[in-house]
């Protein structure tokens, strides 16, 4: 067995552990979906304040505010969950005293990084699909079936970007011990500047300009065009091409920062301190 294969076979153990932890708190597990539904109810009432003629069209298709915000909401919540999970997993290992023991085992740091996120790589897309399916049945969310695979490609191209930010946040946790508030603030600002909740035309011009370079805004726009407008691979491919280099840069920088933080704590002998 090669070294890479030996590391990959450890990932199901991380997946099983995180699933069992999540499932052990069943109320919180199911409350997550209730919270999503509640937010959509709130936005349904907010949507009455937004005139239909101020909403953009996608591939010539007119959309309601609920349809517009549903895609932005699920992608934005994905960012918040994915951004905090890796850092939270590291923080939890610190708090229960298992981080140092885990990293002393013959397990590569990259395996620990990926293992901390593997549950979310499975759970979050399923959660998103279930929620969008629920909206389609309950509020009549009209999604184009032809856009499912193209939108999934956009999401897959976007995931490494968020994972890289999560690794950087995990490195900050290793160094500064705390910082969840800063991560949530960063995720909130990223979401507000993405057009996730309101059309960019209603926001200040400088925010609309920044959104052209915001990977979250690019991902949301690509998924809206695919799921609401039914655009094909040729149109969505442009968004994927924009996301891939940003995701690669984020992932490389995040992994490097995490490795530097890990090396610093090992040298100082403070890896297990919290």
Residue pairs with C-beta under 8 A, 6 or more apart in sequence:
1 9
7 107
7 108
7 110
7 111
10 107
10 111
10 115
11 111
11 114
11 115
11 118
13 115
14 114
14 115
14 116
14 118
14 119
15 115
15 118
15 119
15 122
18 89
18 118
18 119
19 119
19 123
22 28
22 29
22 119
22 123
23 29
32 127
33 127
33 130
33 131
33 134
36 73
36 74
36 77
36 131
37 134
39 73
40 66
40 69
40 70
40 73
40 135
40 139
43 65
43 66
43 69
43 73
43 197
44 65
44 66
44 139
46 65
47 64
47 65
47 66
47 69
50 65
50 198
50 199
50 202
52 62
52 64
52 65
54 199
54 201
54 202
55 62
55 63
55 64
55 65
55 68
55 199
56 63
56 68
56 199
56 201
57 63
57 229
58 224
58 225
58 228
58 229
58 231
59 225
59 228
59 229
59 230
59 231
59 235
60 229
61 228
61 229
61 230
63 224
63 228
66 135
66 139
66 141
67 141
67 142
67 228
68 199
68 224
68 228
69 196
69 197
70 132
70 135
70 141
71 220
71 223
71 224
71 227
71 228
72 194
72 195
72 196
72 197
72 220
72 224
73 196
73 197
74 128
74 131
74 132
75 128
75 155
75 158
75 196
75 216
75 219
75 220
75 223
76 187
76 191
76 194
76 196
76 197
76 216
76 220
78 124
78 128
78 155
78 162
79 162
79 187
79 190
79 191
79 216
80 184
80 187
80 191
81 120
81 124
82 117
82 120
82 124
82 159
82 162
82 163
82 166
83 162
83 165
83 166
83 169
83 183
83 186
83 187
84 166
84 169
84 180
84 183
84 184
84 187
85 116
85 117
85 119
85 120
85 166
86 113
86 116
86 117
86 163
86 166
86 167
86 169
86 170
87 166
87 169
87 170
87 172
87 173
87 179
87 180
87 183
88 180
89 116
89 117
89 170
90 99
90 116
90 170
90 173
90 174
91 173
91 177
91 180
91 274
93 99
93 102
94 173
94 177
94 272
94 273
94 274
95 274
97 272
99 271
99 272
100 271
100 272
102 112
103 109
103 112
103 262
103 266
103 271
109 258
109 259
109 262
110 255
113 167
113 170
113 255
113 258
116 170
117 163
117 166
121 159
125 152
125 155
128 155
132 141
132 143
132 227
135 141
136 142
136 143
142 228
143 227
143 228
144 226
144 227
144 228
144 229
144 230
146 230
146 232
147 225
147 226
147 227
147 228
147 229
147 230
147 231
148 226
148 227
150 222
150 226
150 231
150 232
150 233
150 236
151 222
151 223
151 226
151 227
151 236
153 233
153 236
153 240
154 219
154 222
154 223
154 226
154 236
154 239
154 240
154 243
155 219
155 223
157 219
157 239
157 240
157 243
157 244
157 247
158 215
158 216
158 218
158 219
158 243
158 247
159 247
160 247
160 248
160 250
160 251
161 215
161 243
161 246
161 247
161 250
161 251
162 250
163 250
163 251
163 254
164 247
164 249
164 250
164 251
164 252
164 253
164 254
164 255
165 186
165 250
165 254
166 254
167 251
167 254
167 255
167 257
167 258
168 253
168 254
168 257
168 258
169 179
169 183
170 258
170 261
171 254
171 257
171 258
171 259
171 260
171 261
171 262
172 179
172 182
172 257
172 261
173 179
174 258
174 261
174 262
174 264
174 265
174 271
175 261
175 264
175 265
177 273
177 274
190 214
190 216
191 197
191 216
192 207
193 207
193 210
193 211
193 214
193 216
193 217
194 211
194 214
194 216
194 217
194 220
195 203
195 208
195 211
195 217
195 220
195 221
196 216
196 217
196 220
200 207
200 208
200 211
200 217
201 208
211 217
215 242
215 243
215 246
215 247
215 250
218 239
218 242
218 243
218 246
219 239
219 243
221 239
222 236
222 239
222 240
222 243
225 231
225 235
225 236
225 239
226 236
262 271
265 271
